[in-house]
Amino acid sequence: MNIKSEFFKEVYYIDQPKHLSGKQWNNFLLCGAVNWNYYFLPFKTKQEYEAIKNVELLEFESEELIFEYLKILPDISFLNYSLEFEKPCLLKLV
């Protein structure tokens, strides 16, 4: 069903990304549609962040496919999804 999958040992959730530098934004991964949470690949920062371990990014062909997948994904695994990119993406815990 999904077309692309990428595993990350760790991603950062940053509550106040407006304070990040342009260089730090190069590590941007996804802004969630559920609650506008911002997720980044790890980088050096003095900003407060929450490290989330063992995350998988899934990229789908269509919005329909991502919502079909969400129906079977256990709630405990779900982090967030985004429809803002060329292809819909979903972040989940593994």
Short mmCIF file of the C-alpha atoms (twelve columns), coordinates in Angstrom:
data_MODEL
# 
_entry.id   MODEL 
# 
loop_
_atom_site.group_PDB 
_atom_site.id 
_atom_site.type_symbol 
_atom_site.label_atom_id 
_atom_site.label_alt_id 
_atom_site.label_comp_id 
_atom_site.label_asym_id 
_atom_site.label_seq_id 
_atom_site.Cartn_x 
_atom_site.Cartn_y 
_atom_site.Cartn_z 
_atom_site.pdbx_PDB_model_num 
ATOM 1  C CA . MET A 1  0.000  0.000  0.000  1 
ATOM 2  C CA . ASN A 2  2.717  2.532  0.885  1 
ATOM 3  C CA . ILE A 3  5.289  3.420  -1.718 1 
ATOM 4  C CA . LYS A 4  8.191  4.598  0.423  1 
ATOM 5  C CA . SER A 5  9.313  3.888  3.957  1 
ATOM 6  C CA . GLU A 6  12.209 5.397  5.886  1 
ATOM 7  C CA . PHE A 7  13.253 4.529  9.441  1 
ATOM 8  C CA . PHE A 8  14.777 7.045  11.869 1 
ATOM 9  C CA . LYS A 9  16.369 6.081  15.185 1 
ATOM 10 C CA . GLU A 10 15.280 9.450  16.544 1 
ATOM 11 C CA . VAL A 11 13.367 12.573 15.540 1 
ATOM 12 C CA . TYR A 12 12.784 15.786 17.457 1 
ATOM 13 C CA . TYR A 13 9.428  17.322 18.207 1 
ATOM 14 C CA . ILE A 14 9.906  21.078 18.689 1 
ATOM 15 C CA . ASP A 15 7.036  23.114 20.077 1 
ATOM 16 C CA . GLN A 16 8.379  26.570 19.133 1 
ATOM 17 C CA . PRO A 17 10.120 26.129 15.751 1 
ATOM 18 C CA . LYS A 18 9.802  29.842 14.928 1 
ATOM 19 C CA . HIS A 19 12.948 30.382 17.043 1 
ATOM 20 C CA . LEU A 20 15.084 28.039 14.923 1 
ATOM 21 C CA . SER A 21 17.750 29.313 12.550 1 
ATOM 22 C CA . GLY A 22 17.557 28.818 8.793  1 
ATOM 23 C CA . LYS A 23 20.282 26.192 8.985  1 
ATOM 24 C CA . GLN A 24 18.335 24.249 11.621 1 
ATOM 25 C CA . TRP A 25 15.267 24.291 9.362  1 
ATOM 26 C CA . ASN A 26 17.287 22.187 6.905  1 
ATOM 27 C CA . ASN A 27 16.466 19.291 9.268  1 
ATOM 28 C CA . PHE A 28 12.701 19.767 8.949  1 
ATOM 29 C CA . LEU A 29 10.877 16.486 8.391  1 
ATOM 30 C CA . LEU A 30 7.142  17.056 8.712  1 
ATOM 31 C CA . CYS A 31 4.462  19.348 10.105 1 
ATOM 32 C CA . GLY A 32 1.533  17.264 11.306 1 
ATOM 33 C CA . ALA A 33 -1.989 17.973 10.076 1 
ATOM 34 C CA . VAL A 34 -3.559 16.720 13.312 1 
ATOM 35 C CA . ASN A 35 -2.176 19.423 15.600 1 
ATOM 36 C CA . TRP A 36 0.526  21.262 13.601 1 
ATOM 37 C CA . ASN A 37 3.373  19.593 15.511 1 
ATOM 38 C CA . TYR A 38 6.781  20.092 13.915 1 
ATOM 39 C CA . TYR A 39 9.168  17.147 13.570 1 
ATOM 40 C CA . PHE A 40 12.846 17.428 12.704 1 
ATOM 41 C CA . LEU A 41 15.833 15.198 12.152 1 
ATOM 42 C CA . PRO A 42 18.241 15.564 15.110 1 
ATOM 43 C CA . PHE A 43 20.514 18.621 15.210 1 
ATOM 44 C CA . LYS A 44 22.321 20.752 17.794 1 
ATOM 45 C CA . THR A 45 19.985 23.220 19.451 1 
ATOM 46 C CA . LYS A 46 19.416 25.087 22.686 1 
ATOM 47 C CA . GLN A 47 15.675 24.968 22.001 1 
ATOM 48 C CA . GLU A 48 13.572 22.650 24.101 1 
ATOM 49 C CA . TYR A 49 12.631 19.510 22.215 1 
ATOM 50 C CA . GLU A 50 11.247 16.066 22.780 1 
ATOM 51 C CA . ALA A 51 13.276 13.200 21.317 1 
ATOM 52 C CA . ILE A 52 11.073 10.473 19.861 1 
ATOM 53 C CA . LYS A 53 12.814 7.172  19.200 1 
ATOM 54 C CA . ASN A 54 12.189 4.555  16.496 1 
ATOM 55 C CA . VAL A 55 10.053 6.437  14.019 1 
ATOM 56 C CA . GLU A 56 9.063  5.450  10.505 1 
ATOM 57 C CA . LEU A 57 8.047  7.888  7.773  1 
ATOM 58 C CA . LEU A 58 5.644  6.416  5.217  1 
ATOM 59 C CA . GLU A 59 4.885  8.124  1.913  1 
ATOM 60 C CA . PHE A 60 1.674  7.237  0.038  1 
ATOM 61 C CA . GLU A 61 0.459  7.678  -3.523 1 
ATOM 62 C CA . SER A 62 -2.785 9.393  -2.496 1 
ATOM 63 C CA . GLU A 63 -4.783 10.783 0.427  1 
ATOM 64 C CA . GLU A 64 -7.210 7.890  0.019  1 
ATOM 65 C CA . LEU A 65 -4.433 5.362  0.669  1 
ATOM 66 C CA . ILE A 66 -3.146 7.154  3.746  1 
ATOM 67 C CA . PHE A 67 -6.628 7.202  5.294  1 
ATOM 68 C CA . GLU A 68 -7.108 3.507  4.500  1 
ATOM 69 C CA . TYR A 69 -3.831 2.788  6.276  1 
ATOM 70 C CA . LEU A 70 -4.873 4.878  9.282  1 
ATOM 71 C CA . LYS A 71 -7.902 2.613  9.764  1 
ATOM 72 C CA . ILE A 72 -5.648 -0.404 10.404 1 
ATOM 73 C CA . LEU A 73 -2.816 1.364  12.248 1 
ATOM 74 C CA . PRO A 74 -2.970 0.872  16.038 1 
ATOM 75 C CA . ASP A 75 -3.559 4.184  17.835 1 
ATOM 76 C CA . ILE A 76 -0.471 3.629  19.978 1 
ATOM 77 C CA . SER A 77 1.736  3.656  16.840 1 
ATOM 78 C CA . PHE A 78 0.320  6.835  15.285 1 
ATOM 79 C CA . LEU A 79 2.284  10.088 15.594 1 
ATOM 80 C CA . ASN A 80 0.956  12.363 12.871 1 
ATOM 81 C CA . TYR A 81 0.377  12.767 9.144  1 
ATOM 82 C CA . SER A 82 0.740  15.504 6.558  1 
ATOM 83 C CA . LEU A 83 -1.026 16.183 3.286  1 
ATOM 84 C CA . GLU A 84 1.120  19.241 2.499  1 
ATOM 85 C CA . PHE A 85 3.766  17.486 0.421  1 
ATOM 86 C CA . GLU A 86 3.548  16.191 -3.145 1 
ATOM 87 C CA . LYS A 87 2.664  12.796 -1.652 1 
ATOM 88 C CA . PRO A 88 0.855  12.314 1.685  1 
ATOM 89 C CA . CYS A 89 3.140  11.242 4.549  1 
ATOM 90 C CA . LEU A 90 2.593  9.568  7.885  1 
ATOM 91 C CA . LEU A 91 4.856  9.311  10.944 1 
ATOM 92 C CA . LYS A 92 4.476  6.284  13.177 1 
ATOM 93 C CA . LEU A 93 6.306  4.604  16.029 1 
ATOM 94 C CA . VAL A 94 7.877  1.216  15.334 1 
# 
